[in-house]
Amino acid sequence: MIVKEYKQQIELLMMMVGVREEVRITIERFHSSLNYEIRSRVELLPYNDRNEFVQLCMTRYKKQKRKLLFSCLLAW
């Protein structure tokens, strides 16, 4: 699942069950469930809020996707 879809799914589920938690806890939960490649690349980057953190993750996901596509093209 791509990062944007995952974020939307988490937000929807949290609303449905009425979960209210500190933003810091939500970010930690989101971070811990990312795949290793994205998680390891964003954990040391600075961010101010949840939206900024998700943007960092989406940027990393796009870079990872481009890198994979490029390596496939080179192999072909």
N, C-alpha and C positions, 0 to 999 in steps of 0.2 A: 504494500500500500504506500502511496506517495505521502510525503509529509503533510501536505495541505489537506488531503482526505483524512488522514489520521487525526489531525488537529480538530477538524470538523466533527469527526465521530466522537472524540473525547468530550468536546463541548456539548454535543447533543446528549450524550449519556449522562453527563454531570447535571444538565438541566432536568432531564427526565426523572432522575432519582433525587434531585434536590440537594446535591452535594455542594457545600460551601466550605472552602478552605482557603488558606493564604495563597497568594499568587506564587510565592516561593515554593510551596509544597507542590502546586500544580506543575510548575516548571520542572522540579526534580522528578516528578512522576513521568512527565513527558520525556525528559532527557534519558531516564533509565530504560525506557522502552524502545528507544531508537536503535537502529542497527549500529554495530560497532564502528563502522567506517564514518558514519555521520557523527555519532556521539563523541568519538575521539577527536574529531576536527573542530567541534564547536564548544567543548567543555571549558576551554581557556579563553575564549573570546568574550569581550565585554558586551553587555546588553543592559538596557534599562527597564524593560518590561517584557511581558509574555509575548506580545506581538513582535517585538524586535528579536526575541529568541527564536520564534518560529520562522521569521524571515531568514535568520542565519542558517537554520536547519534546511530550509528550502533552497537556499543558495548552494549549500554544500551538496544537497541531493542532486541539483542540476549539474554541478561540476562533476560529480561521481558518474552521472548518466552519460555526460559528454565524453568523459575519459573512457568509459566502457565501450561506447560506440566507436571512438577513435581506434581503440586497440583492436576491435573486431574488424574494422576496415583495413587496418595494417596487416592483420593475419590473413585476410582474404586475398 
